[in-house]
Amino acid sequence: MGFNGKSLIFIGIVIFIFQIVNFFSIKTITPELERAQVLAAIASLIIILIGFLFKQFEPLAGEKVDLKGENKFLFDKSIPDQVIDELAWGSEAILTSTAAAAILIHNDGVNILIRGITSGNEFKPGETCLRSIKDMKLISLANTKFYPGRDEFLDFCADIPSILVVPINSKAFILIGGWSAKCFTKSDEKWINNWSKKINNIFSKNNI
C-alpha cells in the first residue's frame, strides 16, 4: 500500500479502534490514563483529517483513452546522427517510463521528430506552444477537455486528453500527449524539463 491519503485514513482509523479497545479492556481508570486516552483519540482523528485533506489534493488520473492514429516514428534525416540518437533515446524513455502516448519535437518551423500515436496531418504550433517558448515555461494541460484552445492539437493527436509543452529554446519545444487526463506527475515534468535543457546544449553544439 503506497503512502497516500487513503493510507493515512486507514492508519488513523486503526489507531482509533485500538485505543477504544484498549480503553474498554482496562479494569482501573486513572486520571493519567484518561488524559492519555483523550490525547490518543485526538491524535488519531488528526491523522484521519490529514488523510482526507491529503486525498483531496491528490491528482486523480482519468481513464485511458482509445486514441485514434498511427503508431509512428518519423524524424528529419537532415539532422546529425548524434542529435537523432539523443532524441530517439529520450523519446523512447518518455514513452516507456511515463503515461505519454505521443511525442513531437519541433524546431524552427520543422517537426524534426514524431513518435507514438499521432495524426497523419502536419502539426503547426499555435498560441499555446508559441507562448511556451516565448515565456520559456513548461505548460501543462492536465485535461484538454476543458481547455478552450484544444483545437491547436488536433493535428498532433485528435482527442488527446492531456498535453505537456516543454520549451527547448526560443524556437524549439517538445510536445507530449498523455493517454489519460492528469496522467503526468511533477517528477515527469521535472525530468522532461531537464532533458529539454540537454537537448538545447546539443542543438547549440551542432548549430541547429
Rosetta blueprint (number, residue, H / E / L):
1 M L
2 G L
3 F L
4 N L
5 G H
6 K H
7 S H
8 L H
9 I H
10 F H
11 I H
12 G H
13 I H
14 V H
15 I H
16 F H
17 I H
18 F H
19 Q H
20 I H
21 V H
22 N H
23 F H
24 F H
25 S H
26 I L
27 K L
28 T L
29 I L
30 T L
31 P H
32 E H
33 L H
34 E H
35 R H
36 A H
37 Q H
38 V H
39 L H
40 A H
41 A H
42 I H
43 A H
44 S H
45 L H
46 I H
47 I H
48 I H
49 L H
50 I H
51 G H
52 F H
53 L H
54 F H
55 K H
56 Q H
57 F L
58 E L
59 P L
60 L L
61 A L
62 G L
63 E L
64 K L
65 V L
66 D L
67 L L
68 K L
69 G L
70 E E
71 N E
72 K E
73 F E
74 L E
75 F E
76 D L
77 K L
78 S L
79 I L
80 P L
81 D H
82 Q H
83 V H
84 I H
85 D H
86 E H
87 L H
88 A H
89 W H
90 G H
91 S H
92 E H
93 A H
94 I H
95 L H
96 T H
97 S H
98 T L
99 A L
100 A E
101 A E
102 A E
103 I E
104 L E
105 I E
106 H E
107 N E
108 D L
109 G L
110 V E
111 N E
112 I E
113 L E
114 I E
115 R E
116 G E
117 I E
118 T E
119 S L
120 G L
121 N L
122 E L
123 F L
124 K L
125 P L
126 G L
127 E H
128 T H
129 C H
130 L H
131 R H
132 S H
133 I H
134 K H
135 D H
136 M L
137 K L
138 L L
139 I E
140 S E
141 L E
142 A L
143 N L
144 T H
145 K H
146 F H
147 Y L
148 P L
149 G L
150 R H
151 D H
152 E H
153 F H
154 L L
155 D L
156 F L
157 C L
158 A L
159 D L
160 I L
161 P L
162 S E
163 I E
164 L E
165 V E
166 V E
167 P E
168 I E
169 N E
170 S L
171 K L
172 A E
173 F E
174 I E
175 L E
176 I E
177 G E
178 G E
179 W L
180 S L
181 A L
182 K L
183 C L
184 F L
185 T L
186 K H
187 S H
188 D H
189 E H
190 K H
191 W H
192 I H
193 N H
194 N H
195 W H
196 S H
197 K H
198 K H
199 I H
200 N H
201 N H
202 I H
203 F H
204 S H
205 K H
206 N L
207 N L
208 I L
